[in-house]
Amino acid sequence: MSFPVSAGHPVYSENYIPTPVFSKTFLARFYAASVAWDICNTDYEKEVKTMGETVTIRQFPDVTVRNYTKGMTLVPESPNADPITFAVDKGKYFDITVDDVDELQSGNIMGKNFFVTGNEQMKNSIDTDILQGIYASADTYNCGTTAGYKTQAIDLGTTGAPEPISKSNIADYIAYCSIVLDERDVPDDGNRFIVLPSSAKGILLMSDLNNASMTGDGKSIYLNGKINDNYCGFKVYVSNNLKTVAETTGTSYYIPFGHKMSLAMATQLTKTRIIENDPARLGTYYQAFQIYGYKVVKDTAFGILYARFTM
């Protein structure tokens, strides 16, 4: 809308003042936090970088321990364990083209900014695929209404009956997840994780977990936008990419927790390129391509809490 003009004064906006005028500063774009790279083990990537479509992971077998009595005949065994295999069979890409005239007239800001946006969104797309693809792979003792390998007495929720979590009990549920891992002998070595939805952020801030004394390391669990690394042995992450279900009681979430060695991810090809010499047109292509695969490779070290959050 033009600025008001008194009667008889020339309307310069019609001839001299360009409308509209575009600011050279763009509105900031926000990107969802990606956590898959933090909670997955990527050590196997080295072996698939140059060849092969699958990753094969060898594992050590269990050994049978038997009772002994004097004079008995020993029972020998040859321990064996089948390897775990997962495919590098998923791909994401984007292909952006910017005409040279548009790039020039925009002040040379279109291409590079579109490229940054594309890369961030592709990373987020892969993160979403992983977080929403692993929720059904937890060991039966690490999820559901009778979780706990030793006790079968911990209720971690199930479809149709999510656990209601609030500021008064969020500490309890994180502790329940820790107990579940303890009962499967999962190492408490600083590599345990839990990924909470963003709706849990306010609950964390209002709960006793925000009290430095609760974490054991003299720091609040929530610091400078990042969740602290030390509550019940968990590194606590927040993500908007978790699998959700619209229950009658509200939105419910499949919340993954476990040990980093329980999840494997491998990227075989990550490629970005800028093409400027297309003879068919005057413009530039901004492209990115990534091939990847993932799998829950040790389900006994991986669990799911199914819950909804209330203030």
Helices and strands as residue ranges (DSSP letters): G 12-14, H 36-39, H 45-48, E 54-57, E 84-87, E 90-99, H 100-105, H 110-131, G 135-137, G 140-142, E 163-165, H 170-182, E 192-197, H 199-206, G 208-210, H 212-215, E 222-223, E 226-227, E 234-239, E 244-247, E 250-259, G 260-262, E 263-275, E 283-296, G 299-301, E 302-309
